[in-house]
Amino acid sequence: LSLIILPFSAEAHVEHYENLNRIEFDIYRNNKHIGKHIFSFKKTDDQLFVESEINFQISKFGVTLYEYHVKGTEVYKDGKLIKFNSKTNQNGKEKYVNMALENNEEYIIDGSSYKGKAPTDYLLGTWWNHSIVKAEAQISAVSGRIIKQKVTFLGKETIKFGDKSYNTLHYNFSSTDKKLDKGKKLNTDVWYDEKTLNWIKASFNKKGKWEYRLISIK
């Protein structure tokens, strides 16, 4: 089974998450805790604002070798993404995305890696929205790059973090473009809670083994 189709639309999905306030993840590299990824959800009038912040640093013998910081805001109306902005500092290198819905038909993207248009069924690669399993492509939340994807459902798994246990759906996301450099190829495993469809964990290999592990969800 290469793709599991669930019985609701992408629009219903964002509304499904509207009662969330905050999701917090610990970030690990080679099993060492290096930082955090935090989402904050705020409802104002008829719009949902999802703020995301990632901070991590890699150190050796007390010396910081690599620092990474991202701050982004997604804005939804009637279940549809209407605007997204992010700024990233990747060890001194600046990246950005400014993206807006135009005429309710397509996205206009101004990003550090891509400037142009994208259809509305391409979803932002911020992982918290389970609808991404049905998208033909995702839009990088760091640079605006469009990543055509294949999604493989790998089965159900029970995941334990400390004394907490989650029954999850396990997916692999991979790039369909075989010509991409290895460093740009998508190959990420993501786990979602079977009942709530909340994001629980992610893992990938890129100069080490990385894991995002859920700490709390409110």
C-alpha positions in Angstrom: 0.0 0.0 0.0 1.8 3.1 -1.2 -0.7 5.7 0.1 -3.3 5.6 2.7 -6.3 7.7 1.8 -8.3 8.9 4.8 -12.0 10.0 4.5 -11.7 13.7 4.8 -10.5 16.6 2.8 -7.4 18.8 3.3 -9.8 21.6 4.3 -11.5 19.6 7.0 -8.0 18.7 8.3 -6.9 22.2 9.3 -10.1 22.7 11.1 -9.5 19.4 12.8 -6.5 21.0 14.5 -8.1 24.3 15.4 -8.4 23.4 19.1 -4.7 22.9 19.5 -2.7 25.6 21.5 0.8 24.4 21.5 3.0 21.5 20.3 6.5 21.0 21.5 9.2 18.7 20.2 12.7 17.9 21.3 15.3 17.6 18.5 18.0 14.9 18.8 21.0 14.3 16.6 22.8 10.9 17.1 20.6 10.5 20.2 21.9 13.7 21.7 19.5 16.5 22.6 20.3 19.6 20.6 17.2 21.8 20.5 13.5 22.3 20.2 10.7 22.8 17.7 7.6 24.6 19.0 4.3 25.3 17.3 1.7 27.9 18.7 -1.9 27.9 17.4 -3.9 31.1 17.8 -7.5 31.8 16.5 -8.4 35.4 15.7 -11.8 36.1 14.2 -12.1 33.7 11.2 -8.3 33.1 10.9 -6.0 30.5 12.3 -2.4 31.5 12.9 0.2 28.8 13.3 3.6 30.1 14.5 6.6 27.8 14.4 10.0 28.2 15.8 13.0 25.9 15.5 16.2 26.4 17.5 19.1 24.0 17.7 22.9 24.0 17.9 25.6 21.4 17.5 28.5 21.6 19.8 31.7 19.6 20.4 33.9 20.0 23.5 32.0 23.1 24.4 32.5 24.8 21.0 29.4 25.6 18.9 30.0 24.1 15.4 26.6 24.8 13.9 23.5 26.9 14.8 20.1 26.9 13.2 17.0 29.1 13.8 13.7 29.3 11.9 10.7 31.4 12.6 7.6 31.1 10.5 3.8 31.9 10.5 1.1 30.1 8.6 -2.3 31.9 8.2 -5.4 29.9 7.4 -8.9 31.0 6.5 -11.8 28.6 5.9 -9.4 25.8 6.3 -7.1 27.0 3.5 -3.6 28.4 3.8 -3.8 32.0 2.6 -0.3 33.3 3.7 3.0 32.1 5.0 6.2 33.9 5.9 9.5 32.5 7.3 13.0 33.5 8.1 15.8 31.1 8.6 19.4 31.6 9.8 21.3 28.4 8.8 24.7 28.8 10.5 24.9 32.4 9.2 23.2 31.8 5.9 19.9 33.6 5.5 16.9 31.9 3.8 13.3 33.0 3.6 9.8 32.3 2.2 7.0 34.8 1.5 4.0 33.1 0.1 0.4 34.2 -0.5 -2.8 32.8 -2.0 -3.8 34.7 -5.1 -7.5 34.8 -6.4 -8.2 31.7 -4.3 -6.5 29.8 -7.2 -2.7 29.4 -6.7 0.1 30.4 -4.5 2.7 33.1 -5.4 6.0 32.1 -3.8 8.9 34.4 -3.2 11.6 32.2 -1.6 15.3 32.0 -1.4 15.3 28.9 -3.6 12.2 29.3 -5.7 10.2 32.3 -7.0 7.0 31.5 -8.9 3.7 29.8 -8.6 2.3 26.6 -7.1 -1.1 25.0 -7.1 -3.1 25.0 -3.9 -3.0 21.3 -3.4 0.8 21.5 -2.8 1.1 21.7 1.0 3.6 23.4 3.2 6.2 21.0 4.6 5.7 21.8 8.3 4.6 18.3 9.1 1.9 19.1 11.8 -0.9 18.8 9.2 -1.5 15.1 8.4 -3.0 16.1 5.0 0.5 16.2 3.7 0.3 12.5 3.2 -2.1 13.1 0.3 -0.2 15.9 -1.4 1.6 15.4 -4.7 4.3 17.9 -3.6 5.3 19.9 -0.6 6.7 23.4 -0.4 9.8 23.9 1.7 9.0 26.1 4.7 12.6 27.3 4.7 13.3 28.2 1.1 10.1 27.9 -0.9 11.5 25.0 -3.0 8.9 22.6 -4.4 9.5 19.0 -3.6 7.6 16.4 -5.5 7.0 13.5 -3.2 6.1 9.9 -2.9 4.4 8.9 0.3 4.6 5.3 1.5 2.5 4.0 4.4 4.7 1.6 6.4 2.2 0.4 9.0 1.0 1.0 12.5 3.5 1.2 15.4 3.4 1.9 19.1 5.9 4.6 20.1 7.0 5.3 23.7 8.7 8.4 25.0 9.3 8.0 28.7 6.0 7.0 30.3 3.9 8.1 27.3 2.8 5.6 24.7 1.2 6.5 21.3 -0.5 4.3 18.7 0.8 5.7 15.4 0.6 5.6 11.6 4.1 5.4 10.1 4.9 7.0 6.7 7.9 7.6 4.6 8.2 10.7 2.4 10.7 10.6 -0.4 11.5 12.8 -3.4 10.3 11.5 -6.8 13.0 13.6 -8.6 15.9 11.1 -8.9 18.2 13.8 -10.4 18.4 15.8 -7.2 21.6 16.0 -5.3 21.7 13.6 -2.3 21.6 16.5 0.1 18.4 17.9 -1.4 16.5 14.6 -1.6 13.6 14.2 0.7 13.7 10.9 2.7 11.9 11.4 6.0 9.9 9.1 8.2 7.0 10.7 10.1 4.6 9.2 12.7 1.1 10.5 13.3 -1.2 9.5 16.2 -3.8 7.0 14.8 -6.8 8.7 16.5 -6.0 12.4 16.7 -3.7 12.5 13.6 -1.3 14.7 15.6 2.4 14.6 14.6 4.3 12.5 17.1 7.8 11.9 15.7 10.0 12.3 12.6 13.4 10.9 11.7 15.9 11.3 8.9 19.6 10.8 8.1 21.6 13.9 7.1 25.2 13.9 8.4 23.9 12.0 11.4 20.6 10.5 12.6 18.0 13.1 13.4 14.8 12.7 15.4 12.0 15.0 16.4 10.2 13.6 19.5 6.9 15.0 20.9 7.2 16.4 24.4 3.8 17.9 24.9 0.6 18.8 23.0 -2.1 21.1 24.4 
